[in-house]
Amino acid sequence: MSSKATTVHRARVRWDGRADDARAHTIELAAQRLSASCAADFGGDAEKADPEEMFVASLSSCHMLWFLALARAEGIRVTAYEDEPEGTLDGTRFTRVVLCPRIVFDGELDDARLDSLHRRAHERCFVANSVTCPVEVDAKR
């Protein structure tokens, strides 16, 4: 499940100075386009994604993908996975990100096994391994 090879990941970010919102830009990821701005707290458009939200979402997504891969490898069937992560920014940097996954399984799963899956997913998450702030998992059933 883990790769030792070096990989390169790309995105395209475009800003058009003619926009009404001077902070509006477009982010292209694979074949998808995402309208973005800065956070509403900093004068951006609350209807558009902002870099801070995307940072928090990338941590959640990476953790989820590892969790699902580990569960699948152990024959554990996950029927639903949802997370509402929250990142705390102190004005200059993130000081903490808390992942709050809610997971439904096909059958029972004891707490020790669930904790082990989360611990191992966290250890393997490329994004979590690349940040300096703590990333915590507050898993609820």
The 8 nearest C-alpha neighbors of each residue, nearest first, counted from 0:
[[1, 2, 68, 69, 65, 72, 123, 3],
 [2, 0, 3, 123, 4, 65, 124, 125],
 [1, 3, 4, 0, 5, 6, 123, 125],
 [2, 4, 5, 1, 6, 0, 125, 123],
 [5, 3, 2, 6, 1, 7, 0, 8],
 [4, 6, 3, 7, 2, 8, 1, 125],
 [7, 5, 4, 8, 3, 2, 9, 125],
 [6, 8, 9, 5, 4, 10, 2, 3],
 [9, 7, 6, 10, 28, 29, 5, 11],
 [10, 8, 7, 11, 28, 29, 27, 12],
 [9, 11, 28, 27, 12, 8, 26, 29],
 [10, 12, 27, 26, 13, 28, 9, 25],
 [11, 13, 26, 25, 27, 10, 14, 24],
 [14, 12, 25, 24, 26, 11, 15, 27],
 [15, 13, 24, 16, 25, 23, 12, 22],
 [14, 16, 17, 18, 13, 24, 23, 21],
 [17, 15, 18, 14, 21, 19, 23, 22],
 [16, 18, 15, 19, 21, 20, 14, 23],
 [17, 19, 20, 16, 21, 15, 23, 22],
 [20, 18, 21, 17, 23, 16, 22, 15],
 [19, 21, 23, 18, 22, 43, 44, 36],
 [20, 22, 23, 18, 19, 16, 17, 15],
 [23, 21, 36, 20, 37, 43, 24, 14],
 [24, 22, 36, 20, 21, 35, 14, 18],
 [23, 25, 14, 35, 13, 36, 34, 22],
 [26, 24, 34, 13, 33, 35, 12, 27],
 [25, 27, 12, 33, 11, 32, 28, 13],
 [26, 28, 32, 11, 31, 10, 33, 12],
 [27, 29, 10, 31, 30, 26, 32, 11],
 [28, 30, 31, 27, 10, 32, 9, 11],
 [31, 29, 28, 32, 27, 33, 10, 26],
 [32, 30, 28, 29, 27, 33, 26, 25],
 [33, 31, 27, 26, 28, 25, 34, 30],
 [32, 34, 26, 25, 35, 27, 31, 48],
 [35, 33, 25, 47, 24, 48, 26, 32],
 [36, 34, 48, 47, 24, 49, 25, 23],
 [37, 35, 23, 22, 49, 43, 47, 44],
 [36, 38, 43, 49, 22, 39, 41, 50],
 [37, 39, 43, 49, 40, 41, 36, 45],
 [38, 40, 43, 45, 42, 41, 44, 37],
 [41, 39, 38, 42, 43, 37, 45, 44],
 [40, 42, 39, 38, 43, 37, 44, 36],
 [43, 41, 39, 40, 38, 44, 37, 22],
 [44, 42, 39, 37, 38, 36, 41, 45],
 [43, 45, 46, 39, 47, 36, 38, 37],
 [44, 46, 39, 47, 43, 38, 48, 36],
 [47, 45, 44, 48, 35, 36, 39, 43],
 [48, 46, 35, 45, 44, 34, 36, 49],
 [47, 49, 35, 36, 34, 52, 46, 50],
 [48, 50, 37, 38, 36, 52, 51, 35],
 [51, 49, 53, 52, 54, 37, 48, 38],
 [50, 52, 54, 53, 49, 55, 38, 86],
 [53, 51, 55, 54, 49, 50, 56, 48],
 [52, 54, 56, 50, 51, 55, 57, 49],
 [55, 53, 51, 57, 52, 56, 50, 58],
 [54, 56, 52, 58, 53, 57, 86, 51],
 [57, 55, 53, 59, 58, 54, 60, 52],
 [58, 56, 60, 54, 59, 55, 53, 61],
 [59, 57, 61, 55, 56, 60, 126, 127],
 [60, 58, 56, 62, 57, 61, 63, 98],
 [59, 61, 57, 63, 62, 58, 56, 64],
 [60, 62, 64, 58, 63, 59, 124, 57],
 [61, 63, 59, 65, 60, 64, 124, 120],
 [64, 62, 66, 60, 61, 65, 67, 59],
 [63, 65, 67, 61, 66, 62, 60, 68],
 [66, 64, 120, 68, 62, 63, 67, 69],
 [65, 67, 63, 120, 69, 64, 68, 62],
 [68, 66, 70, 64, 65, 69, 71, 63],
 [69, 67, 65, 71, 70, 66, 72, 64],
 [70, 68, 72, 66, 71, 67, 65, 73],
 [69, 71, 75, 67, 73, 72, 68, 66],
 [70, 72, 74, 68, 73, 69, 75, 67],
 [73, 71, 69, 70, 74, 68, 75, 67],
 [74, 72, 70, 71, 75, 69, 68, 76],
 [73, 75, 71, 72, 70, 76, 69, 77],
 [76, 74, 70, 71, 73, 77, 104, 72],
 [75, 77, 105, 104, 74, 78, 71, 70],
 [76, 78, 104, 79, 103, 105, 75, 102],
 [77, 79, 104, 103, 105, 76, 80, 102],
 [80, 78, 103, 102, 77, 81, 104, 101],
 [81, 79, 102, 101, 103, 100, 82, 78],
 [82, 80, 101, 100, 102, 79, 83, 99],
 [81, 83, 100, 99, 84, 101, 98, 80],
 [82, 84, 99, 85, 98, 100, 81, 59],
 [85, 83, 98, 99, 97, 82, 59, 55],
 [84, 86, 97, 96, 98, 83, 87, 55],
 [85, 87, 96, 95, 55, 97, 88, 93],
 [86, 88, 95, 93, 94, 96, 89, 85],
 [87, 89, 93, 92, 90, 94, 86, 91],
 [90, 88, 91, 92, 93, 87, 94, 95],
 [91, 89, 88, 92, 93, 87, 94, 41],
 [90, 92, 89, 88, 93, 94, 87, 51],
 [93, 91, 88, 89, 90, 94, 87, 132],
 [92, 94, 88, 87, 95, 132, 89, 86],
 [93, 95, 132, 87, 88, 92, 89, 133],
 [96, 94, 133, 87, 132, 93, 86, 134],
 [95, 97, 86, 134, 85, 87, 135, 133],
 [96, 98, 135, 85, 84, 136, 134, 86],
 [97, 99, 84, 136, 137, 135, 100, 59],
 [100, 98, 137, 82, 138, 84, 83, 136],
 [101, 99, 82, 138, 81, 98, 102, 139],
 [102, 100, 81, 139, 80, 140, 82, 138],
 [101, 103, 80, 79, 100, 81, 140, 104],
 [102, 104, 79, 78, 77, 80, 101, 105],
 [105, 103, 77, 78, 106, 76, 102, 107],
 [104, 106, 76, 77, 78, 103, 107, 75],
 [107, 105, 104, 108, 76, 75, 103, 77],
 [108, 106, 109, 104, 105, 103, 75, 110],
 [107, 109, 110, 113, 112, 106, 104, 111],
 [108, 110, 112, 111, 113, 107, 114, 115],
 [109, 111, 113, 112, 114, 108, 115, 140],
 [112, 110, 114, 113, 109, 115, 108, 116],
 [111, 113, 115, 114, 110, 109, 116, 108],
 [112, 114, 110, 116, 115, 111, 109, 117],
 [115, 113, 111, 117, 112, 116, 110, 118],
 [114, 116, 112, 118, 113, 117, 119, 111],
 [117, 115, 113, 119, 114, 118, 120, 66],
 [116, 118, 120, 114, 115, 119, 121, 66],
 [119, 117, 115, 121, 120, 116, 114, 122],
 [118, 120, 122, 116, 121, 117, 115, 123],
 [121, 119, 65, 66, 117, 123, 122, 118],
 [120, 122, 118, 124, 119, 123, 62, 117],
 [123, 121, 119, 120, 124, 118, 128, 127],
 [124, 122, 120, 121, 125, 119, 65, 128],
 [123, 125, 121, 127, 126, 62, 61, 122],
 [126, 124, 128, 127, 123, 129, 61, 122],
 [125, 127, 129, 128, 124, 58, 61, 130],
 [128, 126, 129, 124, 130, 125, 58, 134],
 [127, 129, 125, 126, 130, 124, 122, 123],
 [130, 128, 126, 127, 125, 131, 124, 132],
 [131, 129, 127, 132, 128, 126, 133, 134],
 [130, 132, 133, 129, 128, 127, 94, 93],
 [131, 133, 94, 95, 130, 93, 134, 96],
 [134, 132, 95, 135, 96, 131, 94, 130],
 [133, 135, 96, 97, 95, 132, 127, 136],
 [136, 134, 97, 98, 96, 133, 137, 95],
 [135, 137, 98, 97, 138, 99, 134, 117],
 [138, 136, 99, 98, 139, 135, 97, 100],
 [139, 137, 100, 99, 136, 101, 140, 98],
 [140, 138, 101, 137, 100, 99, 102, 136],
 [139, 101, 102, 138, 103, 100, 110, 113]]
